[in-house]
Amino acid sequence: MNAIFVLLSLTSAMAQKNIYEPASAVEIRFFLDMYYTDCGHYPTTHDGLDALMHKVDEKCPHWGPQPYANDLPKDPWGHSWSYKATTDGQKFKLISYGKDNKPGGAGEDSDIIYRWPQ
């Protein structure tokens, strides 16, 4: 019984701090890592996740030949993930704006920020 309480407490604390990894974010990270392997950097913020489905970066001669993804998974509420990369293309973050799809909020409306590498 104590183990269940600890697990529920830990899960709640992780959710409040946005530490857990939604499956859809992990799946997108897999596609982004394939892109990184071929291109040596993550897509720019400007090119965004579209770079996984269409060749948008002429500086990546090894893109494809097939898209890294044909369709991208949505966040836990069915919204598209927001994507931002560092200017050097070595890190990125995926952002879900929660159930209300607006920045900020609490509970189910709070943002989920998934950073990679962590």
C-alpha contacts under 8 A as a table, 3 or more apart, distances in Angstrom:
res1	aa1	res2	aa2	distance
1	M	4	I	5.29
1	M	5	F	6.55
2	N	5	F	5.09
2	N	6	V	6.17
3	A	6	V	5.10
3	A	7	L	6.05
4	I	7	L	5.05
4	I	8	L	6.09
5	F	8	L	5.14
5	F	9	S	6.02
6	V	9	S	5.05
6	V	10	L	5.98
7	L	10	L	5.10
7	L	11	T	6.02
8	L	11	T	5.09
8	L	12	S	6.07
9	S	12	S	5.14
9	S	13	A	6.12
10	L	13	A	5.07
10	L	14	M	6.02
11	T	14	M	5.10
11	T	15	A	6.11
12	S	15	A	5.14
12	S	16	Q	6.19
13	A	16	Q	5.10
13	A	17	K	6.26
14	M	17	K	5.14
14	M	18	N	5.76
14	M	19	I	4.94
14	M	20	Y	5.82
15	A	18	N	4.83
15	A	19	I	6.28
15	A	20	Y	6.26
16	Q	19	I	7.88
16	Q	107	G	7.63
18	N	21	E	8.00
18	N	111	D	7.63
18	N	112	I	5.34
18	N	113	I	6.39
18	N	114	Y	7.73
19	I	114	Y	7.86
21	E	25	A	6.67
21	E	26	V	6.63
21	E	114	Y	7.01
22	P	25	A	5.42
22	P	26	V	6.54
22	P	75	D	7.61
22	P	76	P	7.31
23	A	26	V	5.10
23	A	27	E	6.18
24	S	27	E	5.05
24	S	28	I	6.28
24	S	73	P	5.41
24	S	74	K	6.32
24	S	75	D	6.18
24	S	76	P	7.64
25	A	28	I	5.10
25	A	29	R	6.11
25	A	73	P	7.88
25	A	75	D	7.37
25	A	94	L	7.02
25	A	114	Y	7.09
26	V	29	R	4.94
26	V	30	F	6.31
27	E	30	F	5.10
27	E	31	F	6.66
27	E	73	P	7.52
28	I	31	F	5.13
28	I	32	L	6.15
28	I	72	L	6.96
28	I	73	P	7.23
29	R	32	L	4.87
29	R	33	D	5.95
29	R	116	W	7.84
30	F	33	D	5.13
30	F	34	M	6.43
31	F	34	M	5.21
31	F	35	Y	6.39
31	F	52	L	6.93
31	F	68	Y	5.67
31	F	69	A	6.62
32	L	35	Y	4.97
32	L	36	Y	6.08
32	L	42	Y	6.53
32	L	43	P	7.90
32	L	52	L	7.12
32	L	68	Y	7.97
33	D	36	Y	4.83
33	D	37	T	6.11
33	D	42	Y	7.66
34	M	37	T	5.09
34	M	38	D	6.45
34	M	68	Y	7.08
35	Y	38	D	5.26
35	Y	39	C	5.90
35	Y	40	G	7.86
35	Y	41	H	7.59
35	Y	42	Y	6.66
35	Y	43	P	7.81
35	Y	52	L	7.04
35	Y	63	W	7.09
35	Y	68	Y	7.01
36	Y	39	C	5.08
36	Y	40	G	4.96
36	Y	41	H	4.81
36	Y	42	Y	5.16
36	Y	43	P	7.97
37	T	40	G	5.74
37	T	41	H	7.70
38	D	60	C	7.31
38	D	62	H	5.36
38	D	63	W	6.03
39	C	42	Y	7.47
39	C	59	K	7.74
39	C	60	C	4.93
39	C	61	P	7.33
39	C	62	H	6.34
39	C	63	W	6.70
41	H	88	D	7.65
41	H	89	G	4.76
41	H	90	Q	5.63
42	Y	85	A	7.03
42	Y	89	G	4.86
42	Y	90	Q	6.18
42	Y	91	K	7.03
42	Y	92	F	7.28
43	P	46	H	7.98
43	P	47	D	6.02
43	P	48	G	5.95
43	P	49	L	7.28
43	P	51	A	6.33
43	P	57	D	7.85
43	P	85	A	7.04
43	P	89	G	6.63
44	T	47	D	5.19
44	T	48	G	5.94
44	T	84	K	7.45
44	T	85	A	5.71
44	T	86	T	7.65
44	T	87	T	7.26
44	T	89	G	6.41
45	T	48	G	4.90
45	T	83	Y	6.51
45	T	84	K	4.80
45	T	85	A	5.10
45	T	86	T	7.76
47	D	50	D	6.26
47	D	51	A	5.81
47	D	56	V	6.70
47	D	57	D	7.71
48	G	51	A	6.01
48	G	83	Y	5.99
48	G	84	K	7.19
49	L	52	L	5.57
49	L	53	M	7.56
49	L	83	Y	6.71
50	D	53	M	5.41
50	D	54	H	6.11
50	D	56	V	7.86
51	A	54	H	5.21
51	A	55	K	5.77
51	A	56	V	5.62
51	A	57	D	7.34
52	L	55	K	7.47
52	L	67	P	6.06
52	L	68	Y	5.07
52	L	69	A	5.72
53	M	67	P	4.80
53	M	68	Y	6.05
53	M	69	A	5.41
53	M	70	N	5.81
53	M	71	D	7.51
54	H	67	P	6.35
55	K	58	E	7.55
55	K	63	W	6.77
55	K	64	G	7.81
55	K	67	P	7.92
57	D	60	C	5.70
58	E	61	P	6.65
60	C	63	W	5.71
62	H	65	P	7.80
64	G	67	P	5.59
64	G	68	Y	6.88
67	P	70	N	6.35
69	A	72	L	6.55
73	P	80	S	7.57
74	K	77	W	7.36
74	K	78	G	4.98
74	K	79	H	5.28
74	K	80	S	4.96
74	K	81	W	6.34
75	D	78	G	5.32
75	D	79	H	5.36
75	D	80	S	6.13
75	D	81	W	6.03
75	D	96	S	6.20
76	P	79	H	7.50
77	W	98	G	7.06
77	W	99	K	5.54
79	H	96	S	7.55
79	H	101	N	7.16
80	S	96	S	7.54
81	W	94	L	6.05
81	W	95	I	5.62
81	W	96	S	5.37
82	S	94	L	5.53
82	S	95	I	4.90
82	S	96	S	6.44
83	Y	92	F	7.18
83	Y	93	K	5.92
83	Y	94	L	4.74
83	Y	95	I	6.40
84	K	92	F	5.58
84	K	93	K	5.42
84	K	94	L	6.63
85	A	89	G	5.96
85	A	90	Q	7.60
85	A	91	K	5.81
85	A	92	F	4.08
85	A	93	K	6.40
86	T	89	G	5.27
86	T	90	Q	6.46
86	T	91	K	5.52
86	T	92	F	6.03
87	T	90	Q	7.95
88	D	91	K	7.80
89	G	92	F	7.46
91	K	115	R	7.54
91	K	116	W	5.71
91	K	117	P	6.02
92	F	115	R	5.95
92	F	116	W	5.57
92	F	117	P	7.47
93	K	113	I	6.60
93	K	114	Y	5.35
93	K	115	R	4.25
93	K	116	W	6.17
94	L	113	I	5.84
94	L	114	Y	5.06
94	L	115	R	6.51
95	I	111	D	6.91
95	I	112	I	5.69
95	I	113	I	4.64
95	I	114	Y	6.34
96	S	101	N	7.21
96	S	111	D	5.56
96	S	112	I	5.02
96	S	113	I	6.53
97	Y	100	D	6.95
97	Y	101	N	4.47
97	Y	102	K	5.15
97	Y	103	P	5.30
97	Y	104	G	7.09
97	Y	109	D	6.95
97	Y	110	S	6.56
97	Y	111	D	4.45
97	Y	112	I	6.51
98	G	101	N	5.16
98	G	102	K	6.92
98	G	103	P	7.87
98	G	105	G	7.83
98	G	108	E	5.89
98	G	109	D	4.33
98	G	110	S	5.18
98	G	111	D	5.03
98	G	112	I	6.73
99	K	108	E	5.57
99	K	109	D	4.81
99	K	110	S	7.69
100	D	108	E	7.94
100	D	109	D	5.36
101	N	109	D	7.29
102	K	105	G	7.55
102	K	109	D	7.58
103	P	110	S	7.60
103	P	111	D	6.49
104	G	109	D	7.18
104	G	110	S	5.51
104	G	111	D	5.88
105	G	108	E	7.94
105	G	109	D	4.87
105	G	110	S	4.40
105	G	111	D	7.01
106	A	109	D	5.13
106	A	110	S	4.42
107	G	110	S	5.50
115	R	118	Q	5.58
